[in-house]
Amino acid sequence: MTIISRKKKEKIDRLAELAARDDERGVSLWQEAFRRLRRNPAAIVGAVVLGLFVIVSVVGPFLVPYAPEAQLWKGEIRVGFIPGVRAENWFGLDHIGRDQFSRMVVGARQTLLVGVVATMIGLAVGSLIGGIAGAAAGLGGRWGRAVDNVLMRFIDMLLAMPSLLLAISIAAILGASLTTVMIAVGTVSVPVFARLLRGAMIAQSNSDYVLAATSLGVRKPKIALAHVVPNSLAPVIVQATLTLATAIIEAAALSFLGLGNNDASIPEWGMMLADAQRYIDIAPRLAILPALGIIITALGFTLLGEAMREALDPKLRK
């Protein structure tokens, strides 16, 4: 064996050894996105905020020192004076002698419940409309395009109205209740999910795997359900995270306007913010605390959602 051949063999052996050490396998889109999220400071901050919010919402109501509806210190409330922070009341009292800390913790659960349920309503209905329209437009031929036009004109009608005005109109028609707020806020988010999923499905319908499946004789409904829809869900899931922030703010706005839960014994941050307006000159903390809760929670969802969009969208990856 010549010297050159021996050197080539040694080089090949070294490359083979390095390849053997590198046991990394190919990763899916979601695994790669998770890796990017772990390196994103905004995603970490958002995840920490949301983690604390969920823990407080789920566990907090079982650990509060007082019942949120109990007016244990009503006798201490006087005209122009509401007791503030002290040892037995960490956030002070509200205007009728209830513990503000207990009400903030229990109100977090109501706020999370409204935001999640409203987002799920919008996601379910919007994905159904957008999925049908996307499948019809991308794979349905002439009749499919007609179905797509009808559904999209309905979505355009919803988009024509300002979101908060539409939510107020629905809540006013159905009557003030927590369920009404969920339905109203969920309806507002339907057009966003519908158009997003429809656009993603139309883009996926021009992919090579759709052409291959069609050439093999696979039926178009099966292609849409088994292949196109799963590959189009990533932007919809990211949008759901961003919509949660909007849902919390809009739900608080409806409660602030008196269209939310009409049971004053059940605390909710938007309703607490509305009640505090009459006492903002003598106890501004009654408005500041629920407002900070809404802002920080919405910011956490927004940070995590934007980070997920950067991690999943190749055009936005850093």
N, C-alpha and C positions, 0 to 999 in steps of 0.2 A: 504494500500500500504506500503510495507516495505521500510526501509531507502535505501537499495541497489537499489530497483526498482525506487525510487524517484530520486536518483542520476543519474541513467541511463537515466531517462526521461529528467532531466535537461541538461545532456550532449547532448542528441539528439536534444533538443530544441536549444541549443547554436550552434550546428553544422548547423542546419537548418537555423538559423538566419544569420550565416556567409555565407552560400550558397546563401541566398536571397540577401545579400549585394553585393556579387560578381556577377555582371551581365555581366561579360565579355563573349563574344561569340567567337566561333571559327573563325579564320581569314584565308583568302586565302593566297596562296604563295606570291602574289604580295604585299598584305597588310603587311605580316610579313617582306618581303624584305624592304619595305618602312620604317618600324620601325627600322630596323637595319641600314639603310642608314642615318636616322636622328641622330643616335648615333655615326656615323663614321666620324671623323674629316676630313679624306681625301675626303669623299663624299661631305661634306659641302664646303670644299675649291674648289673642282672641280665644284660644282654646282654654287658657287658664281662667279667663273671665267667665266664659260659658260654663266651665266645670264648677266654679264656685256658685254661680247662679243656679245651676241644676241641683247641686247639693243642698243649698239653702231652701230651694223650692220643695224638694222631696222630703228632706229630713227635718228642716227647720220648724215646721208647724208642730212637730211632736216634742220639740225641746223649748218652745217659748215659755217664758216664766209666767205669763198671764193669758187668760182667754182674750182674744182680740176684741170681743164685743163687750167685755166687762167694764162697767163704769165705776171702777173701784175708788177713784179719787175725784168724783164729781163735786164733792163739797169743797175742794181746793180751788176750783175754777171761779174766778171773779171777773167782773167787768174790767177789761183792759189788762188782765194778767192771766197767763197760762204757765204753770210750772215747767221749767226747762229740764236740762240734763241733770240727773242726780243718781245716787247709788242704786236706788230701787227701780229707776226708770232711765235706762241708758240713753234713749232718744227723747226723753221728756214725755209729757202728756199731750193729748190732742184737745180739741175745744170742748169735749164733754167728759173729760177725765179718763180716757182710755190710754193704755200703754202704747206709745208710738212705735217702740221697737217690735213688740209682738205683732202689731198691725203691718209693719213693713215686711216682716218675715213671712207672714201668712199671705200678704198681698203679692209677694213674689210668685207663689204657686198659682194664684189666679191669673197673673200676667203671663206666666209661661203657658198655662193651659189655653188661654185665649189665643196666644200667638201660634202655638203648635197646631191646634185644631183648625184655626183659620187657614194656616198655610197648607195643611193636609187637604182641606176642602178645595182650595184653589188648585193645588197640585193634581188632585184626582180628576176634577171636572176639566181643568185646562188640558191635562195630558190626554184625556179621552177625546176631547174635541180636536186637539192638535194632532193626535195620532191618526184619527180617522181622516182629517184633512190632508195630512202628510202622505199617508198611504194612498189616498185617492188621487192626489196631485202627482205623486211620483210614479205610481204603478197602475193607476186605474184607467188610463186612456181618456176618451172624450167624456164619458159619463162620470168618471172620477174627477175630472177637472170641474164639472158642473157642481158636484157635491162640495168640492173644495171652495168654489166661489160662494156658495150659499153659506157655508160655515164661517168663512172668513169675513163675509159682510156682517154677520152677527157679531163677530169679534170686533170689527171696526166700529160698530155701534156702541159697544161697551167702552172702547178706547176713546170715543169722541167726548165722553163726559169726564171731567176731572175726577180722579180717584176718590178723594175725600167727599166730594159732593155726591157721587154715586153711593158711597157707603152711608152717608147721612140719609139719603133718600130711602134706601132699603131699610135702614134701622127705624126710620120714622113710620114707614108703612107697616112693618112687622111688630112694632112696639118695643119699648125699652126692656131689655133682658140681656143676660150674658150670652145666651144662645143666639140672639139677634146680632150681637156684635160679631160673633164668630162667622155667621153666615154673610153678613155685610162685608167684613174684611176679606173673607175668602172669595166672595164674588168679584171683588176689585182685582184680585190677583189672577183670576182665570185667564184674561187675555194675554198676560205676560207668558204664562206657561204654554198656552195654546200656540202662540206664534213662534215661540222658541223651539218647541218640539217639532212643529210643522217644518220650519226652516231646516232644522238638523236632519229630519227624515228625507226631505227633498235633496239635500246635499249628499246623503248616504245612498240614495236611490241611483245615483250615477256612478257608484263605485264598481270596481271590477268584480267583487264577489257577488254582487247582485246580477251582473251580466252573466257570470258563470252559472249561478243557480238557475237563472232563466233559461239558459241554453241547455241545461240538463233536464228541463221539464218540470222544475219545482213550481208549484202553484204560487201565484203572487200573494195571496193572503198569508201563506206560510212564510214566504220570504220576508214580508213586512213584520210579522209577529216574532219570528224566530231569529231574524238577523238585523233588520233595519232598526227596529225599536230599541233593542238592547244597545246597539252601537250609537244611538242618538241620545241616550239618557244622561250622559256626563254633564252637558251644560244645563240640563234641567235640574239636576241635583244641586249643582252649584247655585243656580238661581233660587232654589228653595231655601238655601242658607241665607242668602241676601234678603229674600222676601220675609223671613222671620223677623228681621230687624224692622222692616217697614210695617209688618202686621202688628208688632208690639206698639209702635208709635201711633198707628191709626186706631188701634183699639183703645189706647189711652186717650186719644182725641175724642172718640165717641163717648167714652165715659165722662170725660171732662165736660162735654156738652149736655150731659144728662140722658144720653141714649143707651147707656150701659146697664150694669146690674142695678136694679132698684132696691135691693136689700142692703141697707146701710150697715148691717151687722157683719157682712162679709167684705173684708177690705180688698181693695184693688187700687193699684197705684194711680190710675187716671182719675178715679173717683176721689181718692185722698187728695190729689192735687186740686181738684175742683173745690172740695170742702175748705181747703186751706186759704182760698183767695180772700175770704172775709176776715181772716185773722193775720194776713201777711205783714201788717204793720206792727203787731205786737209779738208774733211768733213766726218769723219767716222760715224757720227750720221745718215747719209743717209742709211748706211748699218745696223747699230745697231738697229734702230727703227723697220724696218720691220722684222728683224731677231727675235727681242724680241717678236713682235706680233705673229709670227708663233710659237715660242717655248712655250709661255705662253698659247696660245690657244690649242695647241696639248697636253700640260701638263694637262690642265683642262679636256679635253675629256678622257685622260688616267686615271687620278685619279678617275673620276666618273665611268668609265667603270670597272676598277679594283674593286672598292667598290661594284658595282652592281653584279659582278661575285662572290665576297665573300658572298654577301647577298643572292644570289639565289642558290649557290652551297652548299649543306650540308657538303661536304668534306672540304670546305674552310671557313666555318662559324667560327667566333671567339666567 
